[in-house]
Amino acid sequence: MSKDLTAYKGVWVFAEQRQGEIMPVAIELLGEGRKLADEIGTELCAVLLGDKVDGLAKELATYGVDKVYLADAQLLETFTTDGYAKVFTDMINEYKPEVVLVGATHIGRDLAPRV
């Protein structure tokens, strides 16, 4: 049984933040994600997880993203593998991006394989 892949649209970038600051790798990935999204004719989205990070969502908008997916909860204040992987996976299953970019940081290398 094959999956219907036509439902999958958009390029997502995991906007890694630590202590209320967007990590430089996320900004770099947004630039590459923009090129890719334009090339395949889809939207560029940032995914932001954390606690009280809505101000960062506004900052991400300045980097050319079309949409920011935000999960803002006290339980996401500090990165935990299980917590972030569950929230990120649920978002992917619900909104169905066709491409997901995650930086090769310690957090990214921990998170991406679990997602």
Phi and psi restraints in degrees (range 20) as a CNS / XPLOR table:
assign (resid 1 and name C) (resid 2 and name N)
       (resid 2 and name CA) (resid 2 and name C) 1.0 -98.1 20.0 2
assign (resid 2 and name N) (resid 2 and name CA)
       (resid 2 and name C) (resid 3 and name N) 1.0 151.2 20.0 2
assign (resid 2 and name C) (resid 3 and name N)
       (resid 3 and name CA) (resid 3 and name C) 1.0 -81.6 20.0 2
assign (resid 3 and name N) (resid 3 and name CA)
       (resid 3 and name C) (resid 4 and name N) 1.0 149.0 20.0 2
assign (resid 3 and name C) (resid 4 and name N)
       (resid 4 and name CA) (resid 4 and name C) 1.0 -84.2 20.0 2
assign (resid 4 and name N) (resid 4 and name CA)
       (resid 4 and name C) (resid 5 and name N) 1.0 104.5 20.0 2
assign (resid 4 and name C) (resid 5 and name N)
       (resid 5 and name CA) (resid 5 and name C) 1.0 -84.5 20.0 2
assign (resid 5 and name N) (resid 5 and name CA)
       (resid 5 and name C) (resid 6 and name N) 1.0 -5.1 20.0 2
assign (resid 5 and name C) (resid 6 and name N)
       (resid 6 and name CA) (resid 6 and name C) 1.0 -68.6 20.0 2
assign (resid 6 and name N) (resid 6 and name CA)
       (resid 6 and name C) (resid 7 and name N) 1.0 -19.3 20.0 2
assign (resid 6 and name C) (resid 7 and name N)
       (resid 7 and name CA) (resid 7 and name C) 1.0 -75.1 20.0 2
assign (resid 7 and name N) (resid 7 and name CA)
       (resid 7 and name C) (resid 8 and name N) 1.0 -15.3 20.0 2
assign (resid 7 and name C) (resid 8 and name N)
       (resid 8 and name CA) (resid 8 and name C) 1.0 -88.2 20.0 2
assign (resid 8 and name N) (resid 8 and name CA)
       (resid 8 and name C) (resid 9 and name N) 1.0 120.7 20.0 2
assign (resid 8 and name C) (resid 9 and name N)
       (resid 9 and name CA) (resid 9 and name C) 1.0 -144.6 20.0 2
assign (resid 9 and name N) (resid 9 and name CA)
       (resid 9 and name C) (resid 10 and name N) 1.0 145.6 20.0 2
assign (resid 9 and name C) (resid 10 and name N)
       (resid 10 and name CA) (resid 10 and name C) 1.0 104.0 20.0 2
assign (resid 10 and name N) (resid 10 and name CA)
       (resid 10 and name C) (resid 11 and name N) 1.0 151.5 20.0 2
assign (resid 10 and name C) (resid 11 and name N)
       (resid 11 and name CA) (resid 11 and name C) 1.0 -108.8 20.0 2
assign (resid 11 and name N) (resid 11 and name CA)
       (resid 11 and name C) (resid 12 and name N) 1.0 123.3 20.0 2
assign (resid 11 and name C) (resid 12 and name N)
       (resid 12 and name CA) (resid 12 and name C) 1.0 -108.4 20.0 2
assign (resid 12 and name N) (resid 12 and name CA)
       (resid 12 and name C) (resid 13 and name N) 1.0 140.3 20.0 2
assign (resid 12 and name C) (resid 13 and name N)
       (resid 13 and name CA) (resid 13 and name C) 1.0 -120.7 20.0 2
assign (resid 13 and name N) (resid 13 and name CA)
       (resid 13 and name C) (resid 14 and name N) 1.0 126.3 20.0 2
assign (resid 13 and name C) (resid 14 and name N)
       (resid 14 and name CA) (resid 14 and name C) 1.0 -72.7 20.0 2
assign (resid 14 and name N) (resid 14 and name CA)
       (resid 14 and name C) (resid 15 and name N) 1.0 112.1 20.0 2
assign (resid 14 and name C) (resid 15 and name N)
       (resid 15 and name CA) (resid 15 and name C) 1.0 -87.4 20.0 2
assign (resid 15 and name N) (resid 15 and name CA)
       (resid 15 and name C) (resid 16 and name N) 1.0 82.2 20.0 2
assign (resid 15 and name C) (resid 16 and name N)
       (resid 16 and name CA) (resid 16 and name C) 1.0 -64.0 20.0 2
assign (resid 16 and name N) (resid 16 and name CA)
       (resid 16 and name C) (resid 17 and name N) 1.0 131.4 20.0 2
assign (resid 16 and name C) (resid 17 and name N)
       (resid 17 and name CA) (resid 17 and name C) 1.0 -130.0 20.0 2
assign (resid 17 and name N) (resid 17 and name CA)
       (resid 17 and name C) (resid 18 and name N) 1.0 148.7 20.0 2
assign (resid 17 and name C) (resid 18 and name N)
       (resid 18 and name CA) (resid 18 and name C) 1.0 -135.5 20.0 2
assign (resid 18 and name N) (resid 18 and name CA)
       (resid 18 and name C) (resid 19 and name N) 1.0 128.9 20.0 2
assign (resid 18 and name C) (resid 19 and name N)
       (resid 19 and name CA) (resid 19 and name C) 1.0 48.9 20.0 2
assign (resid 19 and name N) (resid 19 and name CA)
       (resid 19 and name C) (resid 20 and name N) 1.0 42.4 20.0 2
assign (resid 19 and name C) (resid 20 and name N)
       (resid 20 and name CA) (resid 20 and name C) 1.0 80.4 20.0 2
assign (resid 20 and name N) (resid 20 and name CA)
       (resid 20 and name C) (resid 21 and name N) 1.0 14.6 20.0 2
assign (resid 20 and name C) (resid 21 and name N)
       (resid 21 and name CA) (resid 21 and name C) 1.0 -125.4 20.0 2
assign (resid 21 and name N) (resid 21 and name CA)
       (resid 21 and name C) (resid 22 and name N) 1.0 132.3 20.0 2
assign (resid 21 and name C) (resid 22 and name N)
       (resid 22 and name CA) (resid 22 and name C) 1.0 -69.0 20.0 2
assign (resid 22 and name N) (resid 22 and name CA)
       (resid 22 and name C) (resid 23 and name N) 1.0 130.8 20.0 2
assign (resid 22 and name C) (resid 23 and name N)
       (resid 23 and name CA) (resid 23 and name C) 1.0 -73.6 20.0 2
assign (resid 23 and name N) (resid 23 and name CA)
       (resid 23 and name C) (resid 24 and name N) 1.0 142.5 20.0 2
assign (resid 23 and name C) (resid 24 and name N)
       (resid 24 and name CA) (resid 24 and name C) 1.0 -53.9 20.0 2
assign (resid 24 and name N) (resid 24 and name CA)
       (resid 24 and name C) (resid 25 and name N) 1.0 -34.9 20.0 2
assign (resid 24 and name C) (resid 25 and name N)
       (resid 25 and name CA) (resid 25 and name C) 1.0 -61.1 20.0 2
assign (resid 25 and name N) (resid 25 and name CA)
       (resid 25 and name C) (resid 26 and name N) 1.0 -34.6 20.0 2
assign (resid 25 and name C) (resid 26 and name N)
       (resid 26 and name CA) (resid 26 and name C) 1.0 -66.6 20.0 2
assign (resid 26 and name N) (resid 26 and name CA)
       (resid 26 and name C) (resid 27 and name N) 1.0 -39.6 20.0 2
assign (resid 26 and name C) (resid 27 and name N)
       (resid 27 and name CA) (resid 27 and name C) 1.0 -65.9 20.0 2
assign (resid 27 and name N) (resid 27 and name CA)
       (resid 27 and name C) (resid 28 and name N) 1.0 -41.7 20.0 2
assign (resid 27 and name C) (resid 28 and name N)
       (resid 28 and name CA) (resid 28 and name C) 1.0 -61.0 20.0 2
assign (resid 28 and name N) (resid 28 and name CA)
       (resid 28 and name C) (resid 29 and name N) 1.0 -44.4 20.0 2
assign (resid 28 and name C) (resid 29 and name N)
       (resid 29 and name CA) (resid 29 and name C) 1.0 -65.7 20.0 2
assign (resid 29 and name N) (resid 29 and name CA)
       (resid 29 and name C) (resid 30 and name N) 1.0 -32.3 20.0 2
assign (resid 29 and name C) (resid 30 and name N)
       (resid 30 and name CA) (resid 30 and name C) 1.0 -63.8 20.0 2
assign (resid 30 and name N) (resid 30 and name CA)
       (resid 30 and name C) (resid 31 and name N) 1.0 -37.5 20.0 2
assign (resid 30 and name C) (resid 31 and name N)
       (resid 31 and name CA) (resid 31 and name C) 1.0 -63.9 20.0 2
assign (resid 31 and name N) (resid 31 and name CA)
       (resid 31 and name C) (resid 32 and name N) 1.0 -45.3 20.0 2
assign (resid 31 and name C) (resid 32 and name N)
       (resid 32 and name CA) (resid 32 and name C) 1.0 -69.3 20.0 2
assign (resid 32 and name N) (resid 32 and name CA)
       (resid 32 and name C) (resid 33 and name N) 1.0 -38.1 20.0 2
assign (resid 32 and name C) (resid 33 and name N)
       (resid 33 and name CA) (resid 33 and name C) 1.0 -62.9 20.0 2
assign (resid 33 and name N) (resid 33 and name CA)
       (resid 33 and name C) (resid 34 and name N) 1.0 -36.8 20.0 2
assign (resid 33 and name C) (resid 34 and name N)
       (resid 34 and name CA) (resid 34 and name C) 1.0 -62.4 20.0 2
assign (resid 34 and name N) (resid 34 and name CA)
       (resid 34 and name C) (resid 35 and name N) 1.0 -45.1 20.0 2
assign (resid 34 and name C) (resid 35 and name N)
       (resid 35 and name CA) (resid 35 and name C) 1.0 -59.3 20.0 2
assign (resid 35 and name N) (resid 35 and name CA)
       (resid 35 and name C) (resid 36 and name N) 1.0 -46.4 20.0 2
assign (resid 35 and name C) (resid 36 and name N)
       (resid 36 and name CA) (resid 36 and name C) 1.0 -64.9 20.0 2
assign (resid 36 and name N) (resid 36 and name CA)
       (resid 36 and name C) (resid 37 and name N) 1.0 -45.6 20.0 2
assign (resid 36 and name C) (resid 37 and name N)
       (resid 37 and name CA) (resid 37 and name C) 1.0 -61.2 20.0 2
assign (resid 37 and name N) (resid 37 and name CA)
       (resid 37 and name C) (resid 38 and name N) 1.0 -42.6 20.0 2
assign (resid 37 and name C) (resid 38 and name N)
       (resid 38 and name CA) (resid 38 and name C) 1.0 -64.9 20.0 2
assign (resid 38 and name N) (resid 38 and name CA)
       (resid 38 and name C) (resid 39 and name N) 1.0 -39.5 20.0 2
assign (resid 38 and name C) (resid 39 and name N)
       (resid 39 and name CA) (resid 39 and name C) 1.0 -63.8 20.0 2
assign (resid 39 and name N) (resid 39 and name CA)
       (resid 39 and name C) (resid 40 and name N) 1.0 -39.6 20.0 2
assign (resid 39 and name C) (resid 40 and name N)
       (resid 40 and name CA) (resid 40 and name C) 1.0 -98.4 20.0 2
assign (resid 40 and name N) (resid 40 and name CA)
       (resid 40 and name C) (resid 41 and name N) 1.0 1.4 20.0 2
assign (resid 40 and name C) (resid 41 and name N)
       (resid 41 and name CA) (resid 41 and name C) 1.0 71.3 20.0 2
assign (resid 41 and name N) (resid 41 and name CA)
       (resid 41 and name C) (resid 42 and name N) 1.0 47.7 20.0 2
assign (resid 41 and name C) (resid 42 and name N)
       (resid 42 and name CA) (resid 42 and name C) 1.0 -137.8 20.0 2
assign (resid 42 and name N) (resid 42 and name CA)
       (resid 42 and name C) (resid 43 and name N) 1.0 178.7 20.0 2
assign (resid 42 and name C) (resid 43 and name N)
       (resid 43 and name CA) (resid 43 and name C) 1.0 -90.7 20.0 2
assign (resid 43 and name N) (resid 43 and name CA)
       (resid 43 and name C) (resid 44 and name N) 1.0 154.4 20.0 2
assign (resid 43 and name C) (resid 44 and name N)
       (resid 44 and name CA) (resid 44 and name C) 1.0 -101.6 20.0 2
assign (resid 44 and name N) (resid 44 and name CA)
       (resid 44 and name C) (resid 45 and name N) 1.0 127.8 20.0 2
assign (resid 44 and name C) (resid 45 and name N)
       (resid 45 and name CA) (resid 45 and name C) 1.0 -126.7 20.0 2
assign (resid 45 and name N) (resid 45 and name CA)
       (resid 45 and name C) (resid 46 and name N) 1.0 143.0 20.0 2
assign (resid 45 and name C) (resid 46 and name N)
       (resid 46 and name CA) (resid 46 and name C) 1.0 -104.8 20.0 2
assign (resid 46 and name N) (resid 46 and name CA)
       (resid 46 and name C) (resid 47 and name N) 1.0 145.1 20.0 2
assign (resid 46 and name C) (resid 47 and name N)
       (resid 47 and name CA) (resid 47 and name C) 1.0 -116.7 20.0 2
assign (resid 47 and name N) (resid 47 and name CA)
       (resid 47 and name C) (resid 48 and name N) 1.0 120.8 20.0 2
assign (resid 47 and name C) (resid 48 and name N)
       (resid 48 and name CA) (resid 48 and name C) 1.0 -122.0 20.0 2
assign (resid 48 and name N) (resid 48 and name CA)
       (resid 48 and name C) (resid 49 and name N) 1.0 124.4 20.0 2
assign (resid 48 and name C) (resid 49 and name N)
       (resid 49 and name CA) (resid 49 and name C) 1.0 -119.7 20.0 2
assign (resid 49 and name N) (resid 49 and name CA)
       (resid 49 and name C) (resid 50 and name N) 1.0 140.3 20.0 2
assign (resid 49 and name C) (resid 50 and name N)
       (resid 50 and name CA) (resid 50 and name C) 1.0 162.8 20.0 2
assign (resid 50 and name N) (resid 50 and name CA)
       (resid 50 and name C) (resid 51 and name N) 1.0 -165.5 20.0 2
assign (resid 50 and name C) (resid 51 and name N)
       (resid 51 and name CA) (resid 51 and name C) 1.0 -124.3 20.0 2
assign (resid 51 and name N) (resid 51 and name CA)
       (resid 51 and name C) (resid 52 and name N) 1.0 125.9 20.0 2
assign (resid 51 and name C) (resid 52 and name N)
       (resid 52 and name CA) (resid 52 and name C) 1.0 57.4 20.0 2
assign (resid 52 and name N) (resid 52 and name CA)
       (resid 52 and name C) (resid 53 and name N) 1.0 49.0 20.0 2
assign (resid 52 and name C) (resid 53 and name N)
       (resid 53 and name CA) (resid 53 and name C) 1.0 -114.2 20.0 2
assign (resid 53 and name N) (resid 53 and name CA)
       (resid 53 and name C) (resid 54 and name N) 1.0 19.2 20.0 2
assign (resid 53 and name C) (resid 54 and name N)
       (resid 54 and name CA) (resid 54 and name C) 1.0 -63.2 20.0 2
assign (resid 54 and name N) (resid 54 and name CA)
       (resid 54 and name C) (resid 55 and name N) 1.0 -28.7 20.0 2
assign (resid 54 and name C) (resid 55 and name N)
       (resid 55 and name CA) (resid 55 and name C) 1.0 -63.6 20.0 2
assign (resid 55 and name N) (resid 55 and name CA)
       (resid 55 and name C) (resid 56 and name N) 1.0 -34.2 20.0 2
assign (resid 55 and name C) (resid 56 and name N)
       (resid 56 and name CA) (resid 56 and name C) 1.0 -69.2 20.0 2
assign (resid 56 and name N) (resid 56 and name CA)
       (resid 56 and name C) (resid 57 and name N) 1.0 -31.0 20.0 2
assign (resid 56 and name C) (resid 57 and name N)
       (resid 57 and name CA) (resid 57 and name C) 1.0 -62.0 20.0 2
assign (resid 57 and name N) (resid 57 and name CA)
       (resid 57 and name C) (resid 58 and name N) 1.0 -40.7 20.0 2
assign (resid 57 and name C) (resid 58 and name N)
       (resid 58 and name CA) (resid 58 and name C) 1.0 -65.3 20.0 2
assign (resid 58 and name N) (resid 58 and name CA)
       (resid 58 and name C) (resid 59 and name N) 1.0 -38.6 20.0 2
assign (resid 58 and name C) (resid 59 and name N)
       (resid 59 and name CA) (resid 59 and name C) 1.0 -62.7 20.0 2
assign (resid 59 and name N) (resid 59 and name CA)
       (resid 59 and name C) (resid 60 and name N) 1.0 -41.7 20.0 2
assign (resid 59 and name C) (resid 60 and name N)
       (resid 60 and name CA) (resid 60 and name C) 1.0 -60.4 20.0 2
assign (resid 60 and name N) (resid 60 and name CA)
       (resid 60 and name C) (resid 61 and name N) 1.0 -33.0 20.0 2
assign (resid 60 and name C) (resid 61 and name N)
       (resid 61 and name CA) (resid 61 and name C) 1.0 -60.8 20.0 2
assign (resid 61 and name N) (resid 61 and name CA)
       (resid 61 and name C) (resid 62 and name N) 1.0 -26.4 20.0 2
assign (resid 61 and name C) (resid 62 and name N)
       (resid 62 and name CA) (resid 62 and name C) 1.0 -75.4 20.0 2
assign (resid 62 and name N) (resid 62 and name CA)
       (resid 62 and name C) (resid 63 and name N) 1.0 -9.6 20.0 2
assign (resid 62 and name C) (resid 63 and name N)
       (resid 63 and name CA) (resid 63 and name C) 1.0 -97.9 20.0 2
assign (resid 63 and name N) (resid 63 and name CA)
       (resid 63 and name C) (resid 64 and name N) 1.0 16.9 20.0 2
assign (resid 63 and name C) (resid 64 and name N)
       (resid 64 and name CA) (resid 64 and name C) 1.0 86.2 20.0 2
assign (resid 64 and name N) (resid 64 and name CA)
       (resid 64 and name C) (resid 65 and name N) 1.0 16.5 20.0 2
assign (resid 64 and name C) (resid 65 and name N)
       (resid 65 and name CA) (resid 65 and name C) 1.0 -78.7 20.0 2
assign (resid 65 and name N) (resid 65 and name CA)
       (resid 65 and name C) (resid 66 and name N) 1.0 148.6 20.0 2
assign (resid 65 and name C) (resid 66 and name N)
       (resid 66 and name CA) (resid 66 and name C) 1.0 -84.6 20.0 2
assign (resid 66 and name N) (resid 66 and name CA)
       (resid 66 and name C) (resid 67 and name N) 1.0 -27.2 20.0 2
assign (resid 66 and name C) (resid 67 and name N)
       (resid 67 and name CA) (resid 67 and name C) 1.0 -155.3 20.0 2
assign (resid 67 and name N) (resid 67 and name CA)
       (resid 67 and name C) (resid 68 and name N) 1.0 146.5 20.0 2
assign (resid 67 and name C) (resid 68 and name N)
       (resid 68 and name CA) (resid 68 and name C) 1.0 -120.0 20.0 2
assign (resid 68 and name N) (resid 68 and name CA)
       (resid 68 and name C) (resid 69 and name N) 1.0 124.6 20.0 2
assign (resid 68 and name C) (resid 69 and name N)
       (resid 69 and name CA) (resid 69 and name C) 1.0 -94.5 20.0 2
assign (resid 69 and name N) (resid 69 and name CA)
       (resid 69 and name C) (resid 70 and name N) 1.0 123.1 20.0 2
assign (resid 69 and name C) (resid 70 and name N)
       (resid 70 and name CA) (resid 70 and name C) 1.0 -120.5 20.0 2
assign (resid 70 and name N) (resid 70 and name CA)
       (resid 70 and name C) (resid 71 and name N) 1.0 127.8 20.0 2
assign (resid 70 and name C) (resid 71 and name N)
       (resid 71 and name CA) (resid 71 and name C) 1.0 -117.4 20.0 2
assign (resid 71 and name N) (resid 71 and name CA)
       (resid 71 and name C) (resid 72 and name N) 1.0 105.7 20.0 2
assign (resid 71 and name C) (resid 72 and name N)
       (resid 72 and name CA) (resid 72 and name C) 1.0 -116.5 20.0 2
assign (resid 72 and name N) (resid 72 and name CA)
       (resid 72 and name C) (resid 73 and name N) 1.0 109.5 20.0 2
assign (resid 72 and name C) (resid 73 and name N)
       (resid 73 and name CA) (resid 73 and name C) 1.0 -154.5 20.0 2
assign (resid 73 and name N) (resid 73 and name CA)
       (resid 73 and name C) (resid 74 and name N) 1.0 149.1 20.0 2
assign (resid 73 and name C) (resid 74 and name N)
       (resid 74 and name CA) (resid 74 and name C) 1.0 -58.7 20.0 2
assign (resid 74 and name N) (resid 74 and name CA)
       (resid 74 and name C) (resid 75 and name N) 1.0 -34.7 20.0 2
assign (resid 74 and name C) (resid 75 and name N)
       (resid 75 and name CA) (resid 75 and name C) 1.0 -66.1 20.0 2
assign (resid 75 and name N) (resid 75 and name CA)
       (resid 75 and name C) (resid 76 and name N) 1.0 -15.7 20.0 2
assign (resid 75 and name C) (resid 76 and name N)
       (resid 76 and name CA) (resid 76 and name C) 1.0 -100.7 20.0 2
assign (resid 76 and name N) (resid 76 and name CA)
       (resid 76 and name C) (resid 77 and name N) 1.0 10.0 20.0 2
assign (resid 76 and name C) (resid 77 and name N)
       (resid 77 and name CA) (resid 77 and name C) 1.0 -58.0 20.0 2
assign (resid 77 and name N) (resid 77 and name CA)
       (resid 77 and name C) (resid 78 and name N) 1.0 -45.1 20.0 2
assign (resid 77 and name C) (resid 78 and name N)
       (resid 78 and name CA) (resid 78 and name C) 1.0 -114.5 20.0 2
assign (resid 78 and name N) (resid 78 and name CA)
       (resid 78 and name C) (resid 79 and name N) 1.0 138.8 20.0 2
assign (resid 78 and name C) (resid 79 and name N)
       (resid 79 and name CA) (resid 79 and name C) 1.0 -60.7 20.0 2
assign (resid 79 and name N) (resid 79 and name CA)
       (resid 79 and name C) (resid 80 and name N) 1.0 128.6 20.0 2
assign (resid 79 and name C) (resid 80 and name N)
       (resid 80 and name CA) (resid 80 and name C) 1.0 -131.3 20.0 2
assign (resid 80 and name N) (resid 80 and name CA)
       (resid 80 and name C) (resid 81 and name N) 1.0 138.0 20.0 2
assign (resid 80 and name C) (resid 81 and name N)
       (resid 81 and name CA) (resid 81 and name C) 1.0 -55.8 20.0 2
assign (resid 81 and name N) (resid 81 and name CA)
       (resid 81 and name C) (resid 82 and name N) 1.0 -52.6 20.0 2
assign (resid 81 and name C) (resid 82 and name N)
       (resid 82 and name CA) (resid 82 and name C) 1.0 -64.8 20.0 2
assign (resid 82 and name N) (resid 82 and name CA)
       (resid 82 and name C) (resid 83 and name N) 1.0 -44.9 20.0 2
assign (resid 82 and name C) (resid 83 and name N)
       (resid 83 and name CA) (resid 83 and name C) 1.0 -64.3 20.0 2
assign (resid 83 and name N) (resid 83 and name CA)
       (resid 83 and name C) (resid 84 and name N) 1.0 -49.9 20.0 2
assign (resid 83 and name C) (resid 84 and name N)
       (resid 84 and name CA) (resid 84 and name C) 1.0 -66.5 20.0 2
assign (resid 84 and name N) (resid 84 and name CA)
       (resid 84 and name C) (resid 85 and name N) 1.0 -41.2 20.0 2
assign (resid 84 and name C) (resid 85 and name N)
       (resid 85 and name CA) (resid 85 and name C) 1.0 -62.7 20.0 2
assign (resid 85 and name N) (resid 85 and name CA)
       (resid 85 and name C) (resid 86 and name N) 1.0 -40.9 20.0 2
assign (resid 85 and name C) (resid 86 and name N)
       (resid 86 and name CA) (resid 86 and name C) 1.0 -64.3 20.0 2
assign (resid 86 and name N) (resid 86 and name CA)
       (resid 86 and name C) (resid 87 and name N) 1.0 -48.7 20.0 2
assign (resid 86 and name C) (resid 87 and name N)
       (resid 87 and name CA) (resid 87 and name C) 1.0 -64.6 20.0 2
assign (resid 87 and name N) (resid 87 and name CA)
       (resid 87 and name C) (resid 88 and name N) 1.0 -45.5 20.0 2
assign (resid 87 and name C) (resid 88 and name N)
       (resid 88 and name CA) (resid 88 and name C) 1.0 -64.8 20.0 2
assign (resid 88 and name N) (resid 88 and name CA)
       (resid 88 and name C) (resid 89 and name N) 1.0 -43.0 20.0 2
assign (resid 88 and name C) (resid 89 and name N)
       (resid 89 and name CA) (resid 89 and name C) 1.0 -63.7 20.0 2
assign (resid 89 and name N) (resid 89 and name CA)
       (resid 89 and name C) (resid 90 and name N) 1.0 -42.9 20.0 2
assign (resid 89 and name C) (resid 90 and name N)
       (resid 90 and name CA) (resid 90 and name C) 1.0 -61.1 20.0 2
assign (resid 90 and name N) (resid 90 and name CA)
       (resid 90 and name C) (resid 91 and name N) 1.0 -40.0 20.0 2
assign (resid 90 and name C) (resid 91 and name N)
       (resid 91 and name CA) (resid 91 and name C) 1.0 -64.7 20.0 2
assign (resid 91 and name N) (resid 91 and name CA)
       (resid 91 and name C) (resid 92 and name N) 1.0 -43.4 20.0 2
assign (resid 91 and name C) (resid 92 and name N)
       (resid 92 and name CA) (resid 92 and name C) 1.0 -62.8 20.0 2
assign (resid 92 and name N) (resid 92 and name CA)
       (resid 92 and name C) (resid 93 and name N) 1.0 -44.6 20.0 2
assign (resid 92 and name C) (resid 93 and name N)
       (resid 93 and name CA) (resid 93 and name C) 1.0 -64.9 20.0 2
assign (resid 93 and name N) (resid 93 and name CA)
       (resid 93 and name C) (resid 94 and name N) 1.0 -33.5 20.0 2
assign (resid 93 and name C) (resid 94 and name N)
       (resid 94 and name CA) (resid 94 and name C) 1.0 -78.4 20.0 2
assign (resid 94 and name N) (resid 94 and name CA)
       (resid 94 and name C) (resid 95 and name N) 1.0 -45.3 20.0 2
assign (resid 94 and name C) (resid 95 and name N)
       (resid 95 and name CA) (resid 95 and name C) 1.0 -100.9 20.0 2
assign (resid 95 and name N) (resid 95 and name CA)
       (resid 95 and name C) (resid 96 and name N) 1.0 -14.2 20.0 2
assign (resid 95 and name C) (resid 96 and name N)
       (resid 96 and name CA) (resid 96 and name C) 1.0 55.9 20.0 2
assign (resid 96 and name N) (resid 96 and name CA)
       (resid 96 and name C) (resid 97 and name N) 1.0 65.7 20.0 2
assign (resid 96 and name C) (resid 97 and name N)
       (resid 97 and name CA) (resid 97 and name C) 1.0 -72.4 20.0 2
assign (resid 97 and name N) (resid 97 and name CA)
       (resid 97 and name C) (resid 98 and name N) 1.0 152.4 20.0 2
assign (resid 97 and name C) (resid 98 and name N)
       (resid 98 and name CA) (resid 98 and name C) 1.0 -89.4 20.0 2
assign (resid 98 and name N) (resid 98 and name CA)
       (resid 98 and name C) (resid 99 and name N) 1.0 -22.0 20.0 2
assign (resid 98 and name C) (resid 99 and name N)
       (resid 99 and name CA) (resid 99 and name C) 1.0 -137.1 20.0 2
assign (resid 99 and name N) (resid 99 and name CA)
       (resid 99 and name C) (resid 100 and name N) 1.0 136.8 20.0 2
assign (resid 99 and name C) (resid 100 and name N)
       (resid 100 and name CA) (resid 100 and name C) 1.0 -128.3 20.0 2
assign (resid 100 and name N) (resid 100 and name CA)
       (resid 100 and name C) (resid 101 and name N) 1.0 123.4 20.0 2
assign (resid 100 and name C) (resid 101 and name N)
       (resid 101 and name CA) (resid 101 and name C) 1.0 -109.0 20.0 2
assign (resid 101 and name N) (resid 101 and name CA)
       (resid 101 and name C) (resid 102 and name N) 1.0 130.8 20.0 2
assign (resid 101 and name C) (resid 102 and name N)
       (resid 102 and name CA) (resid 102 and name C) 1.0 -132.4 20.0 2
assign (resid 102 and name N) (resid 102 and name CA)
       (resid 102 and name C) (resid 103 and name N) 1.0 132.9 20.0 2
assign (resid 102 and name C) (resid 103 and name N)
       (resid 103 and name CA) (resid 103 and name C) 1.0 -66.9 20.0 2
assign (resid 103 and name N) (resid 103 and name CA)
       (resid 103 and name C) (resid 104 and name N) 1.0 153.7 20.0 2
assign (resid 103 and name C) (resid 104 and name N)
       (resid 104 and name CA) (resid 104 and name C) 1.0 -88.4 20.0 2
assign (resid 104 and name N) (resid 104 and name CA)
       (resid 104 and name C) (resid 105 and name N) 1.0 47.3 20.0 2
assign (resid 104 and name C) (resid 105 and name N)
       (resid 105 and name CA) (resid 105 and name C) 1.0 -88.0 20.0 2
assign (resid 105 and name N) (resid 105 and name CA)
       (resid 105 and name C) (resid 106 and name N) 1.0 178.8 20.0 2
assign (resid 105 and name C) (resid 106 and name N)
       (resid 106 and name CA) (resid 106 and name C) 1.0 -58.8 20.0 2
assign (resid 106 and name N) (resid 106 and name CA)
       (resid 106 and name C) (resid 107 and name N) 1.0 -44.3 20.0 2
assign (resid 106 and name C) (resid 107 and name N)
       (resid 107 and name CA) (resid 107 and name C) 1.0 -66.7 20.0 2
assign (resid 107 and name N) (resid 107 and name CA)
       (resid 107 and name C) (resid 108 and name N) 1.0 -46.8 20.0 2
assign (resid 107 and name C) (resid 108 and name N)
       (resid 108 and name CA) (resid 108 and name C) 1.0 -60.0 20.0 2
assign (resid 108 and name N) (resid 108 and name CA)
       (resid 108 and name C) (resid 109 and name N) 1.0 -41.1 20.0 2
assign (resid 108 and name C) (resid 109 and name N)
       (resid 109 and name CA) (resid 109 and name C) 1.0 -70.6 20.0 2
assign (resid 109 and name N) (resid 109 and name CA)
       (resid 109 and name C) (resid 110 and name N) 1.0 -22.8 20.0 2
assign (resid 109 and name C) (resid 110 and name N)
       (resid 110 and name CA) (resid 110 and name C) 1.0 -83.9 20.0 2
assign (resid 110 and name N) (resid 110 and name CA)
       (resid 110 and name C) (resid 111 and name N) 1.0 -42.1 20.0 2
assign (resid 110 and name C) (resid 111 and name N)
       (resid 111 and name CA) (resid 111 and name C) 1.0 -76.3 20.0 2
assign (resid 111 and name N) (resid 111 and name CA)
       (resid 111 and name C) (resid 112 and name N) 1.0 -49.3 20.0 2
assign (resid 111 and name C) (resid 112 and name N)
       (resid 112 and name CA) (resid 112 and name C) 1.0 -55.2 20.0 2
assign (resid 112 and name N) (resid 112 and name CA)
       (resid 112 and name C) (resid 113 and name N) 1.0 -47.2 20.0 2
assign (resid 112 and name C) (resid 113 and name N)
       (resid 113 and name CA) (resid 113 and name C) 1.0 -64.7 20.0 2
assign (resid 113 and name N) (resid 113 and name CA)
       (resid 113 and name C) (resid 114 and name N) 1.0 -27.9 20.0 2
assign (resid 113 and name C) (resid 114 and name N)
       (resid 114 and name CA) (resid 114 and name C) 1.0 -79.1 20.0 2
assign (resid 114 and name N) (resid 114 and name CA)
       (resid 114 and name C) (resid 115 and name N) 1.0 -27.3 20.0 2
